Amino acid sequence: MRHKSFAAMECPTARTLDQVGEWWSLLVIRDALHGLTRFDEFQQSMGISPNSLTRRLKELCDNGLLERRAYQDNPPRYEYRLTERGRDLQPVVEAIAAWGRKHVTSGKGAVRLVDTETGELADPVLVDRKSGKEVDLENFHYTATKTAHSTKQARLPGA
């Protein structure tokens, strides 16, 4: 069942969820970040039904997150590669995984991000590019712009 579209909302979170918010979609992106490219690899990794996977791959391609490339003609077979737009979701996927390891799986996880140079496990956090400070509610606060919903303008300081 398809949810209501958020495409008309100004909120970047809502509009992003319109493209990647279906729960299998980020798992496909996760697996593509892990190097999987073929239909059967995605299906085996996630245990997703062929029909659901077909729909997810089509939507991710339509939204410019994956590109489909033929790797065999007879029978026709395709692989799915992340586009730059899809690769830009890596920090989002890593943030969700880090939160899950901390709050859900007690540090467990079958695949981990490691520093290419040192081989050390990564501990991803969101950092402000300008200041280098960790983005959290102690270092930063939200502010409402003129286009924010009136309930948020009433609650948050203005920009």
N, C-alpha and C positions, 0 to 999 in steps of 0.2 A: 504494500500500500504506500503510495507516494504522499509525502507530507506537503503542506502548503508551501508554495514558493516564497522565498525571502528576497527575490530579485529586486523588488521595488523598494526595499528598505535601504536607508542610507548607511546602516551599520556594516562595517567591513566584516565583523564576525559573522553576522547573519548571512551576508552574501557569500562568504567563503563556505559556510555550512551548506549553502545551496549546491555548491559544486563538489564538496568532499565530505559532507556530513553523514551520508549513509554509512552505516557501521562497517560494511565490507570495504568501502573505498579506501580508507586510511590503511587497512590491512594490506590491500593490493599495493599501495604506495610503499608501505613498510617493506614488503617482500621485494619490490622492484629496487628499493634502496639496498637490499641485501644481495642483489645481483640476479634475482629470478627474472626471466624474460618470457617464458613459454607458458601457454595455457595450462598444460598438464602440471607444470611446476607450481603455479599458483594454486591450482585445484588441490594438489596433494598437500601442500603446505598448510592450507587453511581449512580443508575439508568442506569447501563450499560447493554447492550444486552447480552443474554445468550451466544451467539457465541463468542462475544468479550471477555467476562469474562473467558470462557473456554480456549481460546487461551492465555490470560494473565496468568492464573493460571498454565497452562502447561509450558509456558516459564519460569515463576518464579521458578517452581519446577525443570525444566531442568537446570537452572542456579544455583541451590543450595540455593535459597533464602527462599523458602518455602518447607515443606515436606507434602506430602499427606498421610493421615491416614484414614483407614476405621473406621466408627463408627456405621455402620448398614449394615447387610448383604442382607436383602430382603425388598425392593429393595436396591441395593448397594448404599451407601451414604458415602461421604468423608468429612473430615475437613482438613483445611490447616493451618499449624502451622509454624511460623517463625523459621528458623534455626539460629544458631549463626551468620552466614553470613548475614542473613536478619535482625536480631536484630542490627547488626553493622550499618545499615542504619538509625537508629533513629536520630543521630545528623544531618544527611543530611535532613531528613524530618522535623525536628524541625527548622533547619535553614531556610528552604523554608517557613515554616509556619510563623516564626517570621518576615521574610522579607515581606510576604504577609500582615500580620497584620499592619506592619508599613507603607507600600507603596500602598496597594491595598484596604484593607477592613476597614481602619480607626480603627483598634484595635479590630474589631469584629472577632469572631470565636466560634463555637459551642462546641469545645473540647479544653481544655487547659491543659498544663503540670503543675503539682503542686508538690511541695516538699513533699515527703512521710512523713517526720518527722514533719514539721511545718504546712503543708497545704497551704503555700504561693504559689502564682503564680510564675512560673519560668520565667526568662527573659534570654533565651539561647543566648550565644555568643560563638564563637570559640576562645579557649584559647590555647596557646602553652603549652604543657605538661612540657617542660623543664624550661621555664622562668616564666610561669604563666601570661604572658602578653596577652592581647586581640590581636587576629590576625586581623590586619587592615593594610592599606597602610602607616600609620604613623610609626608603630612599625616594620614592615617587608617589604622587597622588594623581587621581583622575580630575579632569576639568571638562566642563561642558562647553561645546561651541554653540553658535547660534542655530545650527541645524539639529541639535540634540532634541530629543523628545522633551516636552515641557516638564514631565516628572523628574527627569534627570537635571534639567536646568534649575529646578527648584531645590534639588538635593546637593548638587555639585557646584563648586566655585566656577565662575566663567573664565574663558580663555582671554 
